[in-house]
Amino acid sequence: MFRIIVPALLCLMASDAVAKDLKVLTGAGMSVPIRQLAEDFGKSRHATVTVVSDTAGGVQKRVEAGEAFDLVIATQAVMTALSSEQLVAVQHHDLAQMVAGLAAKAGTPKPAIADAAQARTTLLAARTIAYVDPASGGITGVFFLSQADRLGIGGEVRAKAVLEPNGTGVAEAVATGAAQYGVTLVSEMLPNKGVAVWPLPDDIQMTTIYAGAISTHAENVLDAAALLDDLRGKKGHDAAIRAGLKPVPN
């Protein structure tokens, strides 16, 4: 009996030692905290974690096209749509609120953006403004133009546009001088050391929230659920704050 059990135990130990693959798809604005937690999670669980980021529209298209992911993170609207299509679990969990900001080249004094009126004046005086092309599926470009229209300067903002496919491109355009200012998610611009970033004032700030859910076609449900728990807990809250996002109760 002893000779039979030992090989069996060794096989179980060897099986546990094999790294599992965990695939995560996230909206770009959450990519920084997701990647931070994923790296630590992979080390602690001996798992291989792959994180793919895209615009909110890109996330929806990827899932609807049948790409395989275990954990999906996107805006509430996208998650609701995917849930109704039975592509992710009906129960999804709120993770963080988007915070949009204005970026200028590093070393530039903070522009006047204390309230909507000051932001309007600053944007009118700008030579060029980079933001995410709404056609790319990024919701921040749609949001920014809607706020510009509300402030009565939509035409002027569109005339100054430097359109980019994502927030990383917006930050790079500002860092290289291709645009005087950039407006998109703070979390997407902070990693670029060539820019300084300030949140937009509350009266023109975003209220969009990111949520996460397990894919109905997940192949690694256990690890997906564990990482989602981390994102909902203190680790996730702290990472969201560091990335310039606003944690939300869940």
C-alpha positions in Angstrom: 0.0 0.0 0.0 2.8 2.4 0.9 4.5 1.9 -2.4 1.2 2.8 -4.2 0.4 5.9 -2.2 3.8 7.6 -2.6 3.8 7.7 -6.4 0.2 9.0 -6.3 1.2 11.8 -3.9 4.1 12.7 -6.1 1.8 12.9 -9.1 -0.5 15.2 -7.3 2.4 17.4 -6.2 3.7 17.5 -9.7 0.2 18.4 -11.0 -0.1 21.3 -8.5 3.3 22.6 -9.6 2.2 23.1 -13.2 1.4 26.7 -13.9 -2.2 27.4 -14.8 -3.1 29.9 -17.5 -5.4 32.8 -16.5 -6.6 35.1 -19.3 -7.9 38.5 -18.4 -9.4 41.1 -20.7 -9.7 44.6 -19.4 -10.7 48.1 -20.4 -7.5 50.2 -20.9 -8.3 52.5 -18.0 -8.1 49.6 -15.5 -5.0 48.0 -17.1 -2.4 49.5 -14.7 -4.0 48.2 -11.4 -4.9 44.9 -13.2 -1.4 44.3 -14.3 0.0 45.1 -10.8 -2.3 42.6 -9.1 -1.9 40.0 -11.9 1.9 40.0 -11.5 1.7 39.3 -7.7 -1.2 36.9 -8.2 0.7 34.9 -10.7 3.7 34.6 -8.4 1.7 33.6 -5.4 -0.5 31.1 -7.2 2.2 29.7 -9.6 -0.1 30.8 -12.4 0.6 32.2 -15.8 -1.5 35.4 -16.1 -2.1 37.0 -19.5 -3.6 40.5 -19.4 -5.0 42.0 -22.7 -6.3 45.6 -22.7 -8.5 47.4 -25.2 -11.0 50.3 -25.4 -14.4 49.7 -23.9 -15.8 49.1 -27.3 -12.9 46.8 -28.2 -13.5 44.7 -25.1 -17.1 44.1 -26.1 -16.2 43.3 -29.7 -13.5 40.8 -28.6 -15.9 38.9 -26.3 -18.7 38.9 -28.8 -16.3 37.6 -31.5 -15.6 34.6 -29.3 -12.1 35.4 -28.0 -11.5 33.2 -24.9 -11.0 35.0 -21.6 -11.5 33.9 -18.0 -12.1 37.3 -16.4 -13.5 40.3 -18.2 -13.4 43.9 -16.9 -15.1 46.8 -18.6 -17.6 49.6 -18.1 -21.0 48.8 -16.4 -22.7 49.3 -19.7 -20.5 46.9 -21.6 -20.8 44.3 -18.8 -24.6 44.6 -18.8 -24.6 44.0 -22.6 -22.3 41.0 -22.3 -24.4 39.6 -19.5 -27.6 39.9 -21.5 -25.8 37.9 -24.3 -24.8 35.3 -21.7 -21.1 35.8 -22.5 -20.2 36.8 -18.9 -21.8 35.9 -15.5 -25.0 37.9 -14.7 -23.4 38.9 -11.4 -20.7 41.4 -12.0 -18.8 43.5 -9.4 -18.1 47.2 -9.4 -14.3 47.9 -9.1 -13.5 51.5 -9.6 -14.8 54.8 -11.0 -13.0 56.4 -14.0 -11.3 59.7 -13.4 -10.7 61.8 -16.5 -7.9 64.4 -16.4 -6.0 67.0 -18.4 -2.3 66.5 -19.2 0.4 68.9 -20.2 4.1 68.4 -20.9 6.1 67.6 -17.8 7.3 70.9 -16.1 4.3 72.9 -17.4 2.5 74.9 -14.6 -0.9 73.6 -13.8 -3.5 75.0 -16.2 -6.6 76.8 -14.8 -9.2 74.0 -14.4 -10.6 74.6 -10.9 -14.1 74.4 -12.3 -16.0 74.1 -15.6 -15.7 77.8 -16.4 -11.9 77.8 -16.0 -11.6 74.6 -18.0 -13.6 76.1 -20.8 -11.3 79.1 -21.0 -8.2 76.9 -20.9 -9.5 74.7 -23.7 -10.5 77.6 -25.8 -7.0 79.1 -25.5 -5.3 75.7 -26.3 -3.4 75.4 -29.6 -4.1 71.6 -29.9 -5.9 69.0 -27.7 -5.3 65.2 -27.9 -8.1 62.9 -27.0 -9.2 59.3 -27.9 -10.8 59.0 -31.3 -14.5 58.1 -30.6 -14.4 55.9 -33.7 -11.9 53.6 -31.9 -14.5 52.6 -29.3 -12.9 54.6 -26.5 -15.6 56.1 -24.3 -13.4 59.0 -23.0 -13.3 60.6 -26.4 -17.1 60.5 -26.6 -17.3 61.8 -23.0 -14.9 64.7 -23.7 -16.7 65.9 -26.8 -20.1 65.7 -24.9 -18.7 67.9 -22.2 -17.2 70.3 -24.7 -20.6 70.5 -26.4 -22.2 71.2 -23.0 -19.7 74.0 -22.4 -20.6 75.4 -25.8 -17.1 74.9 -27.3 -17.6 71.6 -29.2 -16.7 73.1 -32.6 -13.6 74.8 -31.3 -12.4 71.6 -29.6 -12.9 69.5 -32.7 -10.9 72.0 -34.7 -7.9 71.6 -32.3 -8.2 67.8 -32.3 -5.2 65.4 -32.3 -7.0 62.1 -32.4 -5.4 59.0 -30.9 -6.5 55.4 -30.7 -6.1 55.1 -27.0 -5.1 57.0 -23.8 -1.5 55.9 -24.1 -1.4 57.6 -27.4 -2.9 60.8 -25.9 -0.2 61.0 -23.3 2.5 60.3 -25.9 1.2 63.1 -28.1 1.5 65.6 -25.2 4.9 64.3 -24.1 6.3 64.7 -27.7 4.7 68.1 -28.2 2.3 66.9 -30.9 -0.5 68.3 -28.7 -0.5 71.1 -26.0 -3.0 69.3 -23.8 -4.4 65.8 -23.6 -7.7 64.8 -22.1 -8.4 61.1 -21.2 -8.3 58.8 -18.2 -5.7 59.8 -15.5 -4.8 56.1 -15.1 -3.7 55.9 -18.8 -1.6 59.1 -18.7 0.1 58.8 -15.3 2.6 56.1 -16.4 4.1 58.5 -19.0 6.8 60.5 -17.2 6.8 63.0 -20.0 3.5 64.5 -18.9 2.0 66.1 -15.8 -1.7 65.2 -15.1 -4.5 66.8 -13.2 -8.1 65.5 -12.7 -10.9 67.4 -14.3 -13.1 69.4 -12.0 -16.1 67.6 -10.4 -18.6 69.5 -12.5 -17.3 68.0 -15.7 -15.9 64.8 -14.3 -16.8 61.2 -15.4 -19.1 59.0 -13.4 -18.5 55.8 -15.4 -17.6 52.7 -13.3 -15.6 49.7 -14.3 -16.9 46.2 -13.3 -15.6 42.7 -13.5 -17.2 39.3 -14.2 -16.2 35.8 -14.9 -16.7 34.6 -18.5 -19.3 32.0 -19.1 -16.7 30.2 -21.2 -13.9 30.5 -18.6 -11.5 27.6 -18.5 -9.9 28.7 -15.2 -12.8 29.8 -13.0 -11.1 29.3 -9.7 -8.2 31.6 -10.4 -10.5 34.1 -12.2 -12.7 34.3 -9.0 -9.6 34.6 -6.8 -8.2 37.5 -8.8 -11.6 39.2 -8.9 -11.7 38.9 -5.1 -8.3 40.6 -4.9 -9.5 43.4 -7.1 -12.6 43.9 -5.0 -10.6 44.0 -1.7 -7.9 46.2 -0.2 -5.3 45.2 -2.8 -7.5 46.3 -5.6 -8.6 49.5 -3.9 -5.0 50.5 -3.2 -3.9 49.7 -6.7 -6.8 51.8 -8.1 -5.9 54.8 -6.0 -2.3 54.6 -7.1 -3.4 54.5 -10.8 -5.5 57.6 -10.4 -8.9 55.8 -10.2 -11.6 56.2 -7.5 -12.5 53.0 -5.6 -16.2 52.2 -5.2 -18.0 50.2 -2.6 -19.0 46.7 -3.7 
